[in-house]
Amino acid sequence: MLFAGWFHYHKAAPKLAWFQDVESMLNHHLAGLLGLGSLSWAGHQVHVSLPINQFLNAGVDPKEIPLPHEFILNRDLLAQLYPSFAEGATPFFTLNWSKYAEFIFIMPPLSLSLRSLDLASISLDLVVSPPHQLK
Protein backbone atom coordinates (compact mmCIF):
# COMPACT_ATOMS: atom_id res chain seq x y z
CA MET A 1 0.00 0.00 0.00
CA LEU A 2 2.85 2.34 0.82
CA PHE A 3 4.54 1.53 -2.48
CA ALA A 4 1.28 2.13 -4.37
CA GLY A 5 0.94 5.54 -2.73
CA TRP A 6 4.52 6.47 -3.62
CA PHE A 7 4.08 5.21 -7.18
CA HIS A 8 0.89 7.16 -7.80
CA TYR A 9 2.28 10.32 -6.24
CA HIS A 10 5.74 10.34 -7.83
CA LYS A 11 5.73 8.17 -10.96
CA ALA A 12 2.19 8.00 -12.30
CA ALA A 13 0.51 11.00 -10.75
CA PRO A 14 -2.85 11.71 -12.34
CA LYS A 15 -3.26 14.97 -14.20
CA LEU A 16 -5.64 17.71 -13.08
CA ALA A 17 -8.12 16.72 -15.79
CA TRP A 18 -8.55 13.32 -14.15
CA PHE A 19 -9.65 14.92 -10.88
CA GLN A 20 -12.16 17.09 -12.72
CA ASP A 21 -13.69 14.11 -14.53
CA VAL A 22 -16.59 12.95 -12.37
CA GLU A 23 -16.81 9.51 -13.95
CA SER A 24 -13.15 8.73 -13.20
CA MET A 25 -13.54 9.83 -9.60
CA LEU A 26 -16.75 7.84 -9.20
CA ASN A 27 -15.22 4.65 -10.62
CA HIS A 28 -12.13 5.07 -8.45
CA HIS A 29 -14.09 5.57 -5.23
CA LEU A 30 -16.66 2.89 -5.98
CA ALA A 31 -13.93 0.35 -6.66
CA GLY A 32 -12.35 1.17 -3.31
CA LEU A 33 -15.61 1.07 -1.37
CA LEU A 34 -16.88 -2.11 -2.99
CA GLY A 35 -13.50 -3.79 -2.54
CA LEU A 36 -13.31 -2.93 1.15
CA GLY A 37 -16.95 -3.91 1.63
CA SER A 38 -16.38 -7.31 0.03
CA LEU A 39 -13.24 -7.86 2.09
CA SER A 40 -15.09 -6.95 5.28
CA TRP A 41 -17.96 -9.27 4.43
CA ALA A 42 -15.58 -12.17 3.69
CA GLY A 43 -13.82 -11.57 7.02
CA HIS A 44 -17.16 -11.51 8.83
CA GLN A 45 -18.20 -14.79 7.22
CA VAL A 46 -14.99 -16.57 8.23
CA HIS A 47 -14.39 -15.05 11.67
CA VAL A 48 -17.96 -14.62 12.95
CA SER A 49 -20.55 -16.59 10.96
CA LEU A 50 -18.67 -19.88 10.64
CA PRO A 51 -17.95 -20.24 14.39
CA ILE A 52 -21.51 -19.29 15.35
CA ASN A 53 -22.93 -21.77 12.84
CA GLN A 54 -20.56 -24.42 14.17
CA PHE A 55 -21.96 -23.91 17.68
CA LEU A 56 -25.56 -23.93 16.42
CA ASN A 57 -24.98 -27.13 14.41
CA ALA A 58 -23.51 -28.76 17.53
CA GLY A 59 -26.74 -28.01 19.41
CA VAL A 60 -25.36 -25.37 21.77
CA ASP A 61 -28.01 -23.14 23.32
CA PRO A 62 -27.91 -19.77 21.52
CA LYS A 63 -27.69 -18.00 24.89
CA GLU A 64 -24.42 -19.83 25.58
CA ILE A 65 -22.72 -18.88 22.31
CA PRO A 66 -20.05 -16.19 22.76
CA LEU A 67 -20.77 -12.74 21.38
CA PRO A 68 -19.51 -12.09 17.82
CA HIS A 69 -16.76 -9.68 18.87
CA GLU A 70 -15.27 -12.33 21.15
CA PHE A 71 -14.44 -14.50 18.13
CA ILE A 72 -12.53 -11.62 16.57
CA LEU A 73 -10.67 -10.51 19.71
CA ASN A 74 -9.87 -13.95 21.14
CA ARG A 75 -7.93 -16.14 18.72
CA ASP A 76 -7.88 -18.99 21.26
CA LEU A 77 -11.66 -19.20 21.07
CA LEU A 78 -11.46 -19.72 17.31
CA ALA A 79 -8.58 -22.17 17.74
CA GLN A 80 -10.81 -24.37 19.91
CA LEU A 81 -13.21 -24.77 16.98
CA TYR A 82 -10.65 -24.69 14.17
CA PRO A 83 -7.09 -25.59 15.30
CA SER A 84 -5.49 -23.95 12.25
CA PHE A 85 -6.48 -20.52 13.57
CA ALA A 86 -3.80 -20.95 16.25
CA GLU A 87 -1.19 -20.47 13.50
CA GLY A 88 -2.71 -17.17 12.42
CA ALA A 89 -2.49 -16.06 8.81
CA THR A 90 0.92 -17.63 8.17
CA PRO A 91 -0.48 -20.63 6.22
CA PHE A 92 -2.57 -18.26 4.11
CA PHE A 93 0.34 -16.05 3.06
CA THR A 94 2.75 -18.97 2.59
CA LEU A 95 0.15 -20.69 0.35
CA ASN A 96 -0.02 -23.66 2.72
CA TRP A 97 -3.81 -23.67 2.48
CA SER A 98 -4.14 -27.35 3.37
CA LYS A 99 -3.76 -26.25 7.01
CA TYR A 100 -7.23 -24.73 6.74
CA ALA A 101 -8.84 -27.99 5.57
CA GLU A 102 -10.89 -28.37 8.76
CA PHE A 103 -13.10 -25.43 7.91
CA ILE A 104 -12.73 -25.28 4.13
CA PHE A 105 -14.20 -28.74 3.66
CA ILE A 106 -17.07 -28.51 6.12
CA MET A 107 -19.97 -30.75 5.18
CA PRO A 108 -22.67 -28.81 3.33
CA PRO A 109 -25.90 -28.03 5.17
CA LEU A 110 -28.92 -30.25 4.69
CA SER A 111 -30.76 -27.38 3.09
CA LEU A 112 -29.47 -26.63 -0.38
CA SER A 113 -28.48 -23.07 0.47
CA LEU A 114 -24.96 -21.77 -0.02
CA ARG A 115 -22.54 -22.34 2.80
CA SER A 116 -21.04 -19.35 4.61
CA LEU A 117 -17.58 -20.22 3.34
CA ASP A 118 -18.83 -20.27 -0.26
CA LEU A 119 -20.21 -16.78 0.19
CA ALA A 120 -16.96 -15.65 1.80
CA SER A 121 -14.89 -17.00 -1.07
CA ILE A 122 -17.09 -15.20 -3.59
CA SER A 123 -16.65 -11.93 -1.68
CA LEU A 124 -12.90 -12.47 -1.48
CA ASP A 125 -12.78 -13.17 -5.23
CA LEU A 126 -14.41 -9.81 -5.85
CA VAL A 127 -11.69 -8.13 -3.79
CA VAL A 128 -8.69 -9.73 -5.48
CA SER A 129 -10.00 -9.93 -9.06
CA PRO A 130 -8.48 -7.48 -11.51
CA PRO A 131 -11.07 -4.94 -12.69
CA HIS A 132 -11.06 -6.21 -16.28
CA GLN A 133 -12.33 -9.60 -15.10
CA LEU A 134 -15.39 -8.09 -13.43
CA LYS A 135 -16.88 -6.61 -16.62
C-alpha positions in Angstrom: 0.0 0.0 0.0 2.9 2.3 0.8 4.5 1.5 -2.5 1.3 2.1 -4.4 0.9 5.5 -2.7 4.5 6.5 -3.6 4.1 5.2 -7.2 0.9 7.2 -7.8 2.3 10.3 -6.2 5.7 10.3 -7.8 5.7 8.2 -11.0 2.2 8.0 -12.3 0.5 11.0 -10.7 -2.9 11.7 -12.3 -3.3 15.0 -14.2 -5.6 17.7 -13.1 -8.1 16.7 -15.8 -8.6 13.3 -14.2 -9.7 14.9 -10.9 -12.2 17.1 -12.7 -13.7 14.1 -14.5 -16.6 13.0 -12.4 -16.8 9.5 -14.0 -13.2 8.7 -13.2 -13.5 9.8 -9.6 -16.8 7.8 -9.2 -15.2 4.7 -10.6 -12.1 5.1 -8.4 -14.1 5.6 -5.2 -16.7 2.9 -6.0 -13.9 0.4 -6.7 -12.3 1.2 -3.3 -15.6 1.1 -1.4 -16.9 -2.1 -3.0 -13.5 -3.8 -2.5 -13.3 -2.9 1.2 -16.9 -3.9 1.6 -16.4 -7.3 0.0 -13.2 -7.9 2.1 -15.1 -6.9 5.3 -18.0 -9.3 4.4 -15.6 -12.2 3.7 -13.8 -11.6 7.0 -17.2 -11.5 8.8 -18.2 -14.8 7.2 -15.0 -16.6 8.2 -14.4 -15.0 11.7 -18.0 -14.6 12.9 -20.6 -16.6 11.0 -18.7 -19.9 10.6 -17.9 -20.2 14.4 -21.5 -19.3 15.4 -22.9 -21.8 12.8 -20.6 -24.4 14.2 -22.0 -23.9 17.7 -25.6 -23.9 16.4 -25.0 -27.1 14.4 -23.5 -28.8 17.5 -26.7 -28.0 19.4 -25.4 -25.4 21.8 -28.0 -23.1 23.3 -27.9 -19.8 21.5 -27.7 -18.0 24.9 -24.4 -19.8 25.6 -22.7 -18.9 22.3 -20.0 -16.2 22.8 -20.8 -12.7 21.4 -19.5 -12.1 17.8 -16.8 -9.7 18.9 -15.3 -12.3 21.2 -14.4 -14.5 18.1 -12.5 -11.6 16.6 -10.7 -10.5 19.7 -9.9 -14.0 21.1 -7.9 -16.1 18.7 -7.9 -19.0 21.3 -11.7 -19.2 21.1 -11.5 -19.7 17.3 -8.6 -22.2 17.7 -10.8 -24.4 19.9 -13.2 -24.8 17.0 -10.6 -24.7 14.2 -7.1 -25.6 15.3 -5.5 -24.0 12.2 -6.5 -20.5 13.6 -3.8 -20.9 16.3 -1.2 -20.5 13.5 -2.7 -17.2 12.4 -2.5 -16.1 8.8 0.9 -17.6 8.2 -0.5 -20.6 6.2 -2.6 -18.3 4.1 0.3 -16.1 3.1 2.8 -19.0 2.6 0.2 -20.7 0.4 0.0 -23.7 2.7 -3.8 -23.7 2.5 -4.1 -27.4 3.4 -3.8 -26.3 7.0 -7.2 -24.7 6.7 -8.8 -28.0 5.6 -10.9 -28.4 8.8 -13.1 -25.4 7.9 -12.7 -25.3 4.1 -14.2 -28.7 3.7 -17.1 -28.5 6.1 -20.0 -30.7 5.2 -22.7 -28.8 3.3 -25.9 -28.0 5.2 -28.9 -30.3 4.7 -30.8 -27.4 3.1 -29.5 -26.6 -0.4 -28.5 -23.1 0.5 -25.0 -21.8 0.0 -22.5 -22.3 2.8 -21.0 -19.4 4.6 -17.6 -20.2 3.3 -18.8 -20.3 -0.3 -20.2 -16.8 0.2 -17.0 -15.6 1.8 -14.9 -17.0 -1.1 -17.1 -15.2 -3.6 -16.6 -11.9 -1.7 -12.9 -12.5 -1.5 -12.8 -13.2 -5.2 -14.4 -9.8 -5.8 -11.7 -8.1 -3.8 -8.7 -9.7 -5.5 -10.0 -9.9 -9.1 -8.5 -7.5 -11.5 -11.1 -4.9 -12.7 -11.1 -6.2 -16.3 -12.3 -9.6 -15.1 -15.4 -8.1 -13.4 -16.9 -6.6 -16.6 
